[in-house]
Amino acid sequence: VLFRSPKLKPLDRQLSSIFSQAFQECNTSALSFRLVECFESQMARPIIRAEVESKYPKVVEQYDAELTAVHTEFQAHHESPPLPPGVPPFLGRCLWVRGLMHRIREPMERLQGINIKAHNSLFSDGGQTVLDRYKQITQRLQSYEHLAVQQWVRNITDFSSAATFLKEPLFRKPEESG
């Protein structure tokens, strides 16, 4: 009853406008989800609810573009991923693929957590396609990490030879050349 007051409509429109402007500034789906979460407490107000709900399809589109970017990066670098300096190749591959997984997992968790009853964007054909792509990409990334671990385990086959390497000196005197 209080929200239907004619005196509050201009304030609701201003708040709705603020939301719309802030949404335009969000360049990632994670930021968009945070913004939507900030305004969820105001969803009982019809003007604000309409504005927030109108952005749900755009958030799904934004997330879909991020899925595409992660997939493209994975395809481009999966054979030789960028490694931080001083990091062993196995660990570097695992860190890289986990970073990619984190980039898509957090927004998906937020997407599934927003007020699902208020919108059907996630359950529309486009939303279902995004869910399916997320599952496929996540499965590929997990398989990549699993294969990296298996390869590392195969490389460490004989612990007795590892013990002999531990007995080797760390530094050697350079051989004098002629």
N, C-alpha and C positions, 0 to 999 in steps of 0.2 A: 504494500500500500504506500509506504513512504517513497519507494522508488518511482512510483507513477506520478509523483507530484510534478505539475507543470514547471515549477521553479527549478527542478533538478535536470530537466531535459537539456538546457544549454550547457550545464556542467558535464552531463553525460556525453554530449556531442564534442565538447572540448577534450575530454578524456579519451574519447574514441579517436579524435584527430591526433592526439599525442601518441596513442598506440600505433596508428597508421604511419606516422612519421618515423617513429622508433623502429618499426618493422622494416621500413625501407633502408635503414642504416645497417640492418643485420646482414652480414655477408656470408654467414654459415648457418646451417640448420641448427647447430647447437645453440647459437645465440638466439635464433628465432624461437626455439623451444623454451629457453629461459624467459624470454619476453612473454610468451603465451602463458607460462606458469605464473608469472608476476600478475597477470590480469585475470587469472582464473577465479580469484576471490571476488571479482566484480561481475561474474557471468550472470548473476541474477538480474542485472540491469539490461533490458532488451537492446538498447542502442549499442552498448559495449559488446554484448554477446554476439550481435549480428556482425560487428566489425571483426571481432576475434575469429569467429567461425568462417568468415569470408577468406581468411588468410590460411586456413588449414590446407587447402589444395596447393597453395604456393609453397608451404613448408614441405609438403610431400615432394613437390617438383624440385625444390632446392636439395633435399636429401637424395633424390634420385641422381641429380647431377654430381653430388659428392660420391655416390656409389660408383658412378661412371669414372670419375677421376681416380679413385682408389684402384679400380679394376685396370684402368689404363696404365697406372704406375706399376702395378704388379706385373702386368704383361711385359712392360718395357724393361724391367729390372730384375725379374725373378731369377735369371741365370747368373747375374753378377750384381747383387744389390749394393747400394752405397753403404760402405762400412765406415764407422768412426775410426779415427786413427788409434792404433794400439789395441784394437779389439780383435780377438781371434775370429776367423771367418765364420765358424759355427755360431758363436754368440752373436756376431753382427747380423747374420741372416735371421736368427730368432728374434732379436730386438727389432729389426726392420719389419718383419711380418707382424709382430705383435703391435707395433706402432700403427700399421695399416688397420689391423683389426680394431684397435681402440678408436681410431678415427670414425669407424662406421658403427661400432657397438653402442657407444654412449648415445648418439642421436636416435638410434633405433629404440633403445630402452625408454628414452624420453617420448618418442613418438607413440609408443604403446602405452605410456603412462598418462598422456594428456586426456582430457575429458572425452573419452570415446563415445559416450552416450550422446554428446552434443553434435557429433559430425559423423559422416560416413566416408570421409576422404580415404581413410586407411582401408576400408572395406570395398571401395569402388574397384572397378577393373584396373585402373591405374595404380591404386594403392596396393592391390593384390600383386601386381607385377613388381612393384618395389619390394614387397615382402619376399617374393620368390627370388628376386635378384640378390637381395641381402643374404638369404639362405645359401644360394649358390656361391657367392663370393666368399662368405664366411667359411663354407666347406672347403673351398680351394685353398684359402689361406691356412686353415688348420691342417690340411693335407700337406701343404708345403712345409710347415713347421715340423710335422711328424716325420716327413722324409728327411729333413735336415738332421733331426735327432737320430734317426736310424743310421744315416750315413756317418755321423760322428761316432756312434757306438761301434760301427764296423771298423772304423779307423783305430779304435782303441781295443785291439783284439787280445794282445798278450801283455799281461801285467808284469811278467818277468822281464820283458824287454824294457818296459817303462822303468823298472828298478835299475837297470844298467845305465839308462840315460841319466838317472838321478845321481849316479856315481861319477859321471863325467864332470870335469872342471868347467866352471862357468866362463873363465877367461883362459886363453892360451897365449903363450908367448909367440909373437909373430916369427915365422921362419925367415931367416936371413937369406936374401937372394944374392947370388954370386958375385 
